[in-house]
Amino acid sequence: MTETPTLGWLRFAPASSKRALVAAALGWMFDGFDIMVYSMVLTAVIADFGISKAVGGAMGSLTLAASALGGVLFGTLADRRGRRTGIITSVLMYSIFTAACGLAQSVWQLAIFRCFLGLGMGGAWTAGAALVSESWPNEHRGKAIGLMQSAWAIGYGGAALLSAIVLPRFGWRAMFLIGGLPALTVLWIRGNVEEPEIWKSSQGSQGARGAQGSLALIFRPPYRRITISMVSLSLCTLYAYWAFNFWVPSYLLLPPAQHGAGFSTNTVAMLLVSMNVGGWFGYVTYGYVADRFGRRPSFVTYLLSAAVLVLLYGATQSPILLLGLGPFVGFFGTGYMSGFGSTIAELYPTAVRAAATGFTFNIGRVASALAPFLIGSLAQTRGFGAAFATASAALVLGALTWMYIPETKGRALT
């Protein structure tokens, strides 16, 4: 039987490339699971500790702020010690401190644990994106990164599905304790994943060793303008992503008197799973679209489509309409995230690739860290529709930044 080109790139790839993709995907999938757990249990945490929505959102903001620092730290580690080392340490950190959240006895303990969780969370994508980008050829890099990125939707949707089973029976602490299990995956990663040849070759160059992990390079010509543009894109898109996705579960669960839709836990789980099914397809197909049509037109199309769909979702409270709208929101509203890994990898040299990835992508989480708090505050006074509108505006601004980002389709890594 003749292999179709749609899957041939994956079927006939070297085993080392496949293992690198699996390792990065697992790290990112469990990262998505762990971060979604907090969104799913947020209403229970608010009730248990007697805190406001703004304080609950502020703890989410703290996690995202810590992830910005974690992205830079683990990016530097991945440039100096290897992509595999970066993934292993980040997965261990976010798994251990997710489980610790289930043992927190006060709001302050929970806040501290979520801060350390955020450090590990920022490193998982940084090291994983560099590993996959350097393990796959130019013509398939976008598809490989898209497949890696799609693992987030599996973890995110899996947390929503599991919450419908665990949360009513065992409470919110059990959900956090389950989030510690991903630490076991580091045993397989350590024994089966190799460092990319391009990274190992860079270690043999005295000049590369001198520049390894140095962020100064990305602020010098010709990278300065690119760095500013990519940081701006990250600021806009990550704010939009977390402004919407962090509060969607609460929007669906809270009663109308609190500006919510008032659905049951099972209905909310169904709506979130349907959204993440669309998100999974968005992540995967974005790679095909970007490899075929280019990074810039693909990214801009997804962003502008998402801006319209997020507005519609925030103005809808019919479960049937939300069930139909959700997959499209997930497809366009998260699919563009697959574009960051390949684009950043193609813009910077190997010596600082992971550090540049960690900085330009994760610094956007400084803005996104404000999103849970701002949306919680706006939802309290103006409702979720008005709050989600800020996410749509950010997506439009993100599309405009592409006027200053060069097209990198098919560019070889240096």
C-alpha positions in Angstrom: 0.0 0.0 0.0 1.4 3.4 -1.0 2.0 5.8 1.9 0.1 9.1 1.7 2.2 12.2 2.0 -0.1 13.4 4.8 1.4 11.0 7.3 4.5 9.8 5.4 6.7 12.5 7.0 5.9 11.0 10.4 5.9 7.3 9.5 9.4 7.3 7.9 11.1 9.7 10.3 14.2 8.4 12.2 13.5 6.8 15.5 15.5 9.4 17.4 13.2 12.1 15.9 10.1 10.3 16.9 11.4 9.8 20.5 12.3 13.5 20.7 8.7 14.4 19.6 7.2 12.0 22.1 9.3 13.3 25.0 8.4 17.0 24.2 4.7 16.1 23.7 4.5 14.2 27.0 6.1 17.1 28.9 3.7 19.6 27.3 0.6 17.4 27.6 1.1 16.9 31.4 1.9 20.6 31.7 -1.5 21.3 30.1 -3.1 18.8 32.5 -1.5 20.4 35.6 -2.4 24.0 34.7 -6.0 23.1 33.7 -6.5 21.4 37.1 -6.4 24.7 38.8 -9.0 26.2 36.5 -11.3 23.3 37.1 -11.0 23.4 40.9 -10.9 27.2 41.2 -14.5 27.5 42.3 -14.0 24.8 44.9 -10.8 26.5 46.2 -12.5 29.9 46.4 -15.3 28.3 48.5 -12.9 26.3 50.7 -10.5 29.1 51.5 -13.2 31.8 51.5 -11.4 34.1 49.0 -12.7 36.3 46.2 -12.6 35.6 42.4 -9.9 38.3 42.2 -7.7 36.6 44.7 -8.3 33.3 43.0 -7.3 34.8 39.7 -4.3 36.5 41.3 -2.9 33.0 42.2 -3.3 32.0 38.6 -1.4 35.2 37.7 1.4 34.3 40.0 1.8 30.9 38.3 2.0 32.5 34.9 4.5 35.2 36.1 6.7 32.5 37.5 6.5 30.6 34.2 8.0 33.6 32.4 11.1 33.4 34.6 11.1 29.6 34.3 11.1 29.8 30.5 14.3 32.0 30.6 16.0 29.9 33.2 15.3 26.5 31.7 16.0 27.9 28.2 19.5 28.8 29.4 19.9 25.4 31.0 18.8 23.7 27.8 21.4 25.7 25.8 24.2 24.8 28.2 23.3 21.3 29.4 21.1 20.0 26.7 17.5 19.9 25.6 16.8 16.6 27.3 18.1 17.9 30.7 15.8 20.9 30.3 12.8 18.8 29.8 13.6 16.4 32.7 14.2 19.1 35.3 11.1 21.1 34.3 8.8 18.1 34.3 10.0 17.1 37.8 9.5 20.6 39.1 6.0 21.1 37.9 4.9 17.6 38.9 6.2 17.8 42.4 4.7 21.2 43.1 1.4 20.3 41.5 1.1 17.4 44.0 2.2 19.8 46.8 -0.8 22.0 46.0 -3.1 19.2 47.1 -1.5 19.3 50.5 -1.7 23.1 51.0 -3.3 24.2 54.3 -3.6 27.9 53.6 -3.8 30.3 50.7 -0.2 31.3 51.2 1.1 27.8 51.0 -1.0 27.3 47.8 0.5 30.5 46.3 4.1 29.4 47.1 3.5 25.9 45.6 2.0 27.4 42.4 4.9 29.8 42.1 7.4 26.9 41.9 4.9 25.0 39.7 5.1 27.9 37.3 8.9 27.8 37.1 8.7 24.3 35.8 5.8 24.9 33.5 7.7 27.7 31.7 10.6 25.3 31.0 8.7 22.4 29.5 7.7 24.2 26.4 11.0 26.0 26.0 13.2 22.9 26.1 10.7 20.8 24.2 10.2 23.2 21.3 14.0 23.5 20.9 14.4 19.7 21.0 11.7 19.1 18.3 12.8 21.9 16.1 16.4 20.6 16.0 15.4 17.0 15.6 13.2 17.4 12.4 14.1 18.6 8.9 13.1 22.1 7.6 10.2 20.9 5.5 8.5 19.1 8.4 9.4 21.3 11.3 6.1 23.1 11.4 4.1 19.8 11.4 6.3 18.3 14.1 5.9 21.3 16.4 2.1 21.3 15.7 1.9 17.7 16.8 3.9 18.5 19.9 1.7 21.5 20.6 -1.5 19.4 20.2 -0.5 17.4 23.3 -1.5 20.4 25.4 -5.2 20.0 24.2 -5.1 16.3 25.2 -3.8 17.2 28.7 -6.1 20.2 29.1 -9.2 18.2 27.9 -8.1 15.2 30.0 -8.1 17.3 33.1 -11.6 18.6 32.3 -12.9 15.0 31.8 -11.2 13.6 34.9 -12.6 16.4 37.0 -16.1 15.3 36.3 -15.2 11.9 37.8 -12.8 12.9 40.6 -13.9 16.3 41.8 -17.5 15.4 43.0 -16.2 12.3 44.7 -12.8 13.1 46.2 -12.6 16.9 46.1 -10.1 19.4 44.7 -7.1 18.1 46.6 -7.2 14.7 44.8 -7.0 16.5 41.5 -3.7 18.1 42.4 -2.3 14.9 43.8 -3.0 13.1 40.5 -1.1 16.0 38.8 2.1 14.7 40.4 2.1 11.4 38.4 3.9 12.9 35.3 7.1 12.8 37.2 7.4 9.2 36.3 7.8 10.0 32.6 11.3 11.4 33.2 12.6 7.8 33.6 11.7 7.0 30.0 13.0 10.3 28.7 16.3 9.9 30.5 16.9 6.4 28.9 15.5 6.9 25.4 15.9 10.5 24.2 19.1 11.8 22.6 20.3 15.3 22.2 19.9 16.7 18.6 23.1 16.5 16.5 23.0 20.2 15.7 23.2 21.0 19.5 26.0 18.4 20.0 27.9 19.9 17.1 27.6 23.4 18.6 29.3 22.2 21.8 32.5 21.5 19.7 32.8 25.2 18.7 34.7 27.4 21.1 32.7 30.4 19.8 29.4 28.6 20.4 30.5 27.7 23.9 31.3 31.3 24.6 27.9 32.5 23.4 25.9 29.5 24.9 22.8 30.7 26.6 23.7 34.4 26.4 20.6 36.5 26.0 22.7 39.5 25.0 22.9 38.2 21.4 19.2 38.5 20.8 19.3 42.2 21.6 22.0 43.0 19.0 21.5 43.6 15.3 20.2 41.8 13.3 18.1 40.2 16.0 17.0 43.2 18.0 14.0 44.1 15.9 13.0 40.5 15.6 13.2 40.0 19.4 11.0 43.1 20.1 8.4 41.9 17.5 8.3 38.4 18.9 8.0 39.6 22.4 5.1 41.8 21.3 3.4 38.9 19.6 3.8 36.8 22.7 2.5 39.5 25.0 -0.7 39.9 22.9 -1.4 36.2 22.2 -0.6 34.8 25.6 -2.7 37.5 27.3 -5.6 36.6 25.0 -5.2 32.9 25.6 -5.1 33.0 29.4 -7.7 35.8 29.6 -10.2 33.4 27.9 -9.1 29.9 28.8 -8.3 30.5 32.5 -11.8 31.7 33.2 -13.9 29.7 30.8 -14.6 26.9 33.3 -15.7 29.4 35.9 -17.8 31.3 33.4 -19.6 28.1 32.5 -20.0 26.9 36.2 -20.9 30.1 38.0 -24.7 31.0 38.3 -26.2 33.8 36.3 -26.3 36.0 39.4 -22.5 36.0 39.2 -22.5 36.6 35.5 -22.0 32.9 34.7 -23.9 30.4 32.6 -24.8 28.2 35.6 -24.2 24.8 34.0 -23.6 21.5 35.9 -20.1 20.0 36.2 -20.9 17.3 33.7 -22.1 19.8 31.1 -19.1 22.0 31.6 -16.8 19.0 31.2 -18.6 18.1 27.9 -18.2 21.7 26.6 -14.6 21.9 27.5 -13.7 18.5 26.0 -15.5 19.5 22.7 -13.5 22.8 22.7 -10.2 20.9 23.2 -11.0 18.4 20.5 -11.2 21.4 18.2 -8.0 22.8 19.8 -6.2 19.5 19.1 -7.1 19.7 15.4 -6.1 23.3 15.4 -2.7 22.6 16.8 -2.0 19.7 14.3 -3.4 21.2 11.2 -1.6 24.5 11.8 1.7 22.8 11.1 0.4 21.6 7.7 -1.0 25.0 6.9 2.2 26.9 7.9 4.5 24.5 6.1 2.3 24.9 3.0 1.4 28.6 3.0 4.0 30.2 5.2 4.3 31.3 8.8 2.9 34.9 8.5 -0.4 34.3 6.6 -1.2 31.2 8.7 -0.7 33.0 12.0 -2.6 36.1 11.0 -5.6 34.1 9.7 -5.8 32.1 12.9 -5.6 35.2 15.1 -8.2 37.2 13.4 -10.6 34.3 13.2 -10.1 33.7 16.9 -10.8 37.3 17.8 -14.3 37.0 16.3 -15.1 33.6 17.8 -14.0 34.6 21.4 -16.5 37.5 21.2 -19.3 35.2 20.1 -18.5 32.6 22.9 -18.6 35.2 25.6 -22.0 36.5 24.4 -23.6 33.0 24.3 -25.2 31.1 27.2 -27.0 28.3 25.3 -25.3 24.9 25.9 -26.3 23.7 22.4 -24.8 26.8 20.7 -21.7 26.7 22.9 -21.3 23.0 22.1 -21.3 23.9 18.4 -19.1 27.0 18.8 -16.6 25.5 21.1 -14.6 23.4 18.6 -14.1 26.4 16.3 -13.0 28.5 19.2 -10.5 25.8 20.2 -9.3 25.3 16.6 -8.5 29.0 15.8 -8.1 30.2 19.4 -5.4 27.8 20.3 -4.1 26.4 17.0 -1.8 29.5 16.4 0.3 28.5 19.4 1.8 25.8 17.2 3.5 28.6 15.2 5.8 29.9 17.9 8.2 27.0 18.2 9.1 26.6 14.5 9.2 30.4 13.9 11.4 31.2 16.8 13.7 28.3 16.0 14.2 29.6 12.5 14.9 33.2 13.6 17.8 32.5 16.0 21.1 30.4 15.9 21.6 27.2 17.8 23.9 28.7 20.5 21.0 30.8 21.9 18.0 29.0 20.4 16.4 27.7 23.6 17.3 30.8 25.6 15.7 33.0 22.8 12.7 30.7 22.8 12.4 30.9 26.5 12.7 34.7 26.5 10.6 35.7 23.6 7.7 33.3 24.3 7.7 33.2 28.0 8.2 37.0 28.6 4.7 37.2 27.1 3.5 35.5 30.3 4.3 38.6 32.2 1.3 40.2 30.4 -0.6 37.0 30.5 0.0 36.8 34.3 -2.3 39.9 34.5 -5.0 38.2 32.6 -6.6 36.0 35.3 -6.7 38.9 37.7 -8.0 41.5 35.2 -10.6 39.1 33.8 -11.7 38.2 37.3 -12.1 41.8 38.3 -13.9 42.8 35.0 -16.2 39.8 35.3 -17.1 40.8 38.8 -18.3 44.2 37.7 -19.0 44.1 33.9 -19.7 40.4 33.2 -17.7 37.8 31.2 -18.7 39.1 27.8 -17.0 42.4 28.4 -14.0 40.7 30.0 -13.5 38.4 27.1 -13.7 41.3 24.7 -10.2 42.3 25.9 -8.9 39.0 24.7 -10.3 39.7 21.2 -8.6 43.1 21.1 -5.3 41.5 22.1 -5.6 39.0 19.2 -6.1 41.8 16.7 -3.0 43.6 18.0 -1.1 40.4 17.8 -2.0 40.0 14.1 -0.6 43.5 13.5 2.8 42.6 14.9 3.4 40.3 11.9 4.2 43.4 9.8 7.6 43.4 11.5 8.3 39.6 11.6 10.1 38.0 8.6 8.7 35.0 6.8 10.8 31.9 7.7 9.1 29.1 5.9 11.6 26.4 4.8 14.6 28.3 6.4 17.4 26.0 7.5 18.6 26.1 11.2 22.0 27.7 11.7 
